[in-house]
């Protein structure tokens, strides 16, 4: 199995001087994209921001005309700054483009030396990253099942980040979100990840799918672990969650399936940054585990 090419998607850039209608449409797209990336329903954002669902729906559809105070509440609920609501994902910086141009001009035989120098100066060595394997993806992909089996096979500790977060906070995840909101949960998540990276030089991690919504935390994970995006089709996600006893999101519920597809679409460009992509659609746990072992052996030995 080979890794897939990394790719990203950005929202369309706003016109230089957008009309009122264009401005509201772009703002609505941005709010909807941020909400989906964080896995939050419209109702969740409305409750956390104390903004009515009707106002939020109008905003996302480009029909909103809400006050700056309400926008500030929505930004807080989404754990972004107010200016972030008005900005599409930033394109690559001039520095990144300059580095890419330099790499494109270098002879192939020199690229290895450049990578080694960059790693020495700015990042973890491959052998250090490879000693920790982190499985990411939406709930129902199979992260916990595959992670536990992999940890047993390689004789390494198995760590579920969500469980560690709940233990550190002294309450379950729903209570954390209820008391501290999305932003509070993400702060705890970052703190717990840093502790795990300090305490476990070798481990297999199962990481909640929403980690990609916080750039600093996700970049830390990508730089410190060999990451595997465990993915499946939406129907498999739903069926596996239900098999775990969670019937809140029924497969027959069109709205729940649409929310799931929207979350996956918003997060996919970020999941694609993982070192390895493992598709478990239509496979048994045994089949997926064998494929994972073969892929890891091919990639890191």
C-alpha positions as CSV (number, residue, x, y, z in Angstrom):
1,X,0.0,0.0,0.0
2,X,1.3,3.5,-0.8
3,X,0.5,6.8,0.7
4,X,-1.7,9.2,-1.2
5,X,-0.6,12.6,-2.3
6,X,-1.4,15.3,0.1
7,X,-3.8,18.0,-1.0
8,X,-5.8,20.8,0.4
9,X,-8.9,22.8,-0.4
10,X,-9.5,26.5,0.3
11,X,-12.5,28.6,0.2
12,X,-12.8,30.9,-2.9
13,X,-11.0,34.2,-2.3
14,X,-13.4,37.1,-1.8
15,X,-13.6,39.8,-4.5
16,X,-11.5,42.9,-3.9
17,X,-14.6,45.0,-3.2
18,X,-17.4,42.6,-2.6
19,X,-21.0,43.7,-2.7
20,X,-23.1,43.3,0.4
21,X,-24.6,40.1,-1.0
22,X,-21.2,38.7,-1.9
23,X,-19.8,39.6,1.5
24,X,-22.7,37.8,3.3
25,X,-22.4,34.8,1.1
26,X,-18.6,34.4,1.8
27,X,-19.1,35.0,5.5
28,X,-21.8,32.3,5.6
29,X,-19.6,29.8,3.8
30,X,-16.8,30.5,6.2
31,X,-19.0,30.0,9.3
32,X,-20.4,26.8,7.8
33,X,-16.9,25.5,7.0
34,X,-15.6,26.2,10.4
35,X,-18.6,24.6,12.1
36,X,-18.3,21.4,10.0
37,X,-14.6,21.1,10.6
38,X,-15.2,21.2,14.3
39,X,-17.9,18.6,14.0
40,X,-20.5,20.9,15.5
41,X,-24.2,20.9,14.6
42,X,-26.0,24.2,14.0
43,X,-27.9,23.6,17.2
44,X,-24.6,23.2,19.2
45,X,-23.2,26.4,17.9
46,X,-26.4,28.3,18.5
47,X,-26.5,27.1,22.1
48,X,-22.9,27.8,22.8
49,X,-23.0,31.3,21.3
50,X,-26.5,32.1,22.6
51,X,-27.6,32.9,19.1
52,X,-30.8,31.5,17.7
53,X,-30.7,28.7,15.2
54,X,-32.7,30.9,12.9
55,X,-30.2,33.6,12.9
56,X,-27.3,31.1,12.4
57,X,-29.1,29.4,9.6
58,X,-29.7,32.8,7.9
59,X,-26.0,33.7,8.3
60,X,-24.8,30.4,6.8
61,X,-27.2,30.8,3.8
62,X,-25.9,34.3,3.1
63,X,-29.1,36.0,4.2
64,X,-27.9,37.1,7.6
65,X,-27.6,40.6,8.8
66,X,-26.4,40.0,12.4
67,X,-24.8,42.4,14.7
68,X,-21.1,42.4,15.4
69,X,-21.8,41.3,19.0
70,X,-23.6,38.1,17.7
71,X,-20.7,37.5,15.3
72,X,-18.3,37.8,18.2
73,X,-20.3,35.2,20.1
74,X,-20.3,32.8,17.1
75,X,-16.5,33.2,16.7
76,X,-16.0,32.4,20.4
77,X,-18.2,29.3,20.1
78,X,-16.1,28.2,17.1
79,X,-12.8,28.9,18.9
80,X,-11.5,31.4,16.3
81,X,-10.9,35.1,16.4
82,X,-13.4,37.5,15.0
83,X,-11.1,38.4,12.0
84,X,-10.9,34.6,11.2
85,X,-14.6,34.6,10.3
86,X,-13.9,37.0,7.5
87,X,-10.8,35.3,6.1
88,X,-10.6,32.2,3.9
89,X,-7.9,29.7,4.5
90,X,-4.6,31.6,3.9
91,X,-2.7,30.5,0.8
92,X,0.9,29.4,1.1
93,X,3.1,32.2,2.3
94,X,5.8,33.8,0.2
95,X,8.4,32.0,2.3
96,X,6.9,28.6,1.5
97,X,6.7,29.4,-2.2
98,X,10.3,30.4,-2.2
99,X,11.4,27.2,-0.5
100,X,9.4,25.1,-3.0
101,X,11.0,26.9,-5.9
102,X,14.5,26.2,-4.4
103,X,13.6,22.5,-3.9
104,X,12.4,22.3,-7.5
105,X,15.7,23.6,-8.8
106,X,17.9,21.2,-6.7
107,X,19.3,18.1,-8.2
108,X,17.6,14.9,-6.9
109,X,20.8,13.7,-5.2
110,X,20.9,16.8,-3.0
111,X,17.3,16.6,-1.7
112,X,18.2,14.0,1.0
113,X,20.8,16.3,2.5
114,X,18.4,19.2,2.5
115,X,15.7,17.1,4.3
116,X,18.3,15.9,6.9
117,X,19.4,19.5,7.6
118,X,15.8,20.7,7.9
119,X,15.0,17.9,10.3
120,X,18.1,18.6,12.3
121,X,17.3,22.3,12.7
122,X,13.5,22.3,12.9
123,X,11.9,18.9,13.4
124,X,11.9,15.5,14.9
125,X,14.1,12.9,13.2
126,X,12.1,10.2,11.3
127,X,13.1,7.5,13.8
128,X,11.7,9.6,16.6
129,X,8.4,10.2,14.8
130,X,8.2,6.5,13.8
131,X,8.4,5.4,17.4
132,X,5.0,6.9,17.9
133,X,2.1,6.0,15.6
134,X,-1.1,8.1,15.8
135,X,-4.3,7.0,14.2
136,X,-6.7,9.9,13.3
137,X,-10.1,10.1,11.6
138,X,-13.8,10.3,12.3
139,X,-15.5,8.2,14.9
140,X,-16.4,4.8,13.5
141,X,-13.3,4.5,11.3
142,X,-11.8,1.8,13.5
143,X,-9.0,3.7,15.2
144,X,-9.5,2.2,18.7
145,X,-9.8,-1.4,17.4
146,X,-6.8,-1.1,15.1
147,X,-4.8,0.9,17.5
148,X,-5.2,-1.6,20.4
149,X,-4.2,-4.5,18.1
150,X,-1.3,-2.7,16.7
151,X,0.0,-1.7,20.2
152,X,-0.2,-5.4,21.3
153,X,1.6,-6.5,18.1
154,X,4.5,-4.1,18.5
155,X,4.5,-4.3,22.4
156,X,3.9,-0.6,22.9
157,X,1.5,1.3,25.2
158,X,-1.9,2.1,23.6
159,X,-3.3,5.5,24.4
160,X,-6.7,6.9,23.6
161,X,-6.4,10.7,23.7
162,X,-10.1,11.2,24.5
163,X,-9.9,8.9,27.5
164,X,-6.8,10.8,28.8
165,X,-8.6,14.1,28.4
166,X,-11.6,12.9,30.4
167,X,-9.3,11.5,33.1
168,X,-7.3,14.7,33.4
169,X,-10.5,16.8,33.5
170,X,-12.2,14.5,35.9
171,X,-15.4,14.3,33.8
172,X,-16.6,12.8,30.6
173,X,-16.3,14.6,27.3
174,X,-19.9,15.8,27.1
175,X,-19.5,17.5,30.5
176,X,-16.2,19.2,29.3
177,X,-18.0,20.6,26.3
178,X,-21.0,21.6,28.4
179,X,-18.9,23.4,31.0
180,X,-16.0,24.8,28.9
181,X,-17.2,24.8,25.3
182,X,-15.3,23.9,22.2
183,X,-12.4,26.3,23.0
184,X,-12.0,24.9,26.5
185,X,-11.9,21.3,25.3
186,X,-9.3,22.1,22.7
187,X,-7.0,23.7,25.3
188,X,-7.2,20.6,27.5
189,X,-6.6,18.4,24.4
190,X,-3.4,20.3,23.5
191,X,-2.2,20.1,27.1
192,X,-2.8,16.4,27.3
193,X,-1.1,15.7,24.0
194,X,2.0,17.6,25.1
195,X,2.1,15.5,28.3
196,X,1.7,12.2,26.4
197,X,4.5,13.2,24.0
198,X,6.8,13.9,26.9
199,X,6.0,10.7,28.8
200,X,5.8,8.2,26.0
201,X,8.7,8.1,23.5
202,X,7.1,5.0,22.1
203,X,3.4,4.4,21.8
204,X,0.3,3.9,19.6
205,X,-2.3,6.7,19.9
206,X,-5.9,6.9,18.9
207,X,-6.8,10.6,18.4
208,X,-10.2,12.2,18.1
209,X,-11.1,13.3,14.6
210,X,-11.6,17.0,15.7
211,X,-7.9,17.5,16.4
212,X,-7.5,18.8,12.9
213,X,-9.6,21.8,13.8
214,X,-6.8,23.3,15.9
215,X,-3.7,24.0,13.7
216,X,-1.2,24.2,16.6
217,X,-2.2,20.9,18.1
218,X,-2.5,19.1,14.8
219,X,0.9,20.4,13.6
220,X,2.4,19.2,16.9
221,X,0.9,15.7,16.3
222,X,2.1,15.6,12.6
223,X,5.6,16.6,13.7
224,X,5.9,14.2,16.6
225,X,4.2,11.0,15.3
226,X,3.8,8.9,12.2
227,X,0.2,9.6,11.4
228,X,-2.3,7.3,9.8
229,X,-5.7,8.5,8.5
230,X,-8.1,5.7,9.1
231,X,-11.1,6.4,6.9
232,X,-14.3,4.8,5.6
233,X,-17.4,5.7,3.7
234,X,-20.1,7.6,5.5
235,X,-22.4,4.5,5.7
236,X,-19.7,2.5,7.4
237,X,-19.0,5.2,9.9
238,X,-22.7,5.3,10.8
239,X,-23.1,1.6,11.0
240,X,-20.0,1.2,13.3
241,X,-21.1,3.9,15.6
242,X,-24.5,2.3,15.9
243,X,-22.9,-1.1,16.5
244,X,-21.1,0.5,19.5
245,X,-24.5,1.2,21.0
246,X,-24.9,4.8,20.0
247,X,-28.3,5.2,18.4
248,X,-28.5,9.0,18.6
249,X,-27.4,9.2,14.9
250,X,-29.6,6.7,13.0
251,X,-28.6,5.6,9.6
252,X,-32.1,6.4,8.3
253,X,-31.8,10.0,9.6
254,X,-31.0,12.0,6.4
255,X,-30.0,15.0,8.5
256,X,-27.5,13.0,10.5
257,X,-25.9,11.6,7.4
258,X,-25.7,15.0,5.8
259,X,-24.0,16.4,8.8
260,X,-21.5,13.5,8.7
261,X,-20.8,14.0,5.0
262,X,-20.3,17.8,5.6
263,X,-17.9,17.2,8.5
264,X,-15.9,14.7,6.4
265,X,-15.8,17.1,3.5
266,X,-14.6,20.0,5.7
267,X,-11.9,17.9,7.4
268,X,-10.6,15.8,4.5
269,X,-8.0,18.3,3.3
270,X,-6.5,18.2,6.8
271,X,-6.7,14.4,7.2
272,X,-4.8,14.1,3.9
273,X,-1.7,15.6,5.6
274,X,-1.3,12.3,7.4
275,X,1.7,10.1,6.4
276,X,-0.5,7.1,5.5
277,X,-4.1,6.8,4.4
278,X,-5.9,3.5,5.3
279,X,-9.4,2.9,3.8
280,X,-11.3,0.4,5.9
281,X,-14.6,0.6,3.9
282,X,-16.4,-2.7,3.7
283,X,-13.6,-4.6,5.5
284,X,-13.5,-6.6,8.7
285,X,-11.3,-5.6,11.6
286,X,-8.9,-8.5,10.7
287,X,-8.7,-7.4,7.1
288,X,-8.0,-3.8,8.0
289,X,-5.4,-4.8,10.6
290,X,-3.5,-6.9,8.1
291,X,-3.6,-4.1,5.6
292,X,-2.4,-1.6,8.3
293,X,0.6,-3.9,9.3
294,X,1.6,-4.3,5.6
295,X,1.4,-0.6,5.0
296,X,3.4,0.3,8.0
297,X,6.1,-2.3,7.2
298,X,6.3,-0.8,3.7
299,X,6.6,2.8,5.0
300,X,8.7,2.6,8.2
301,X,9.9,-1.0,8.3
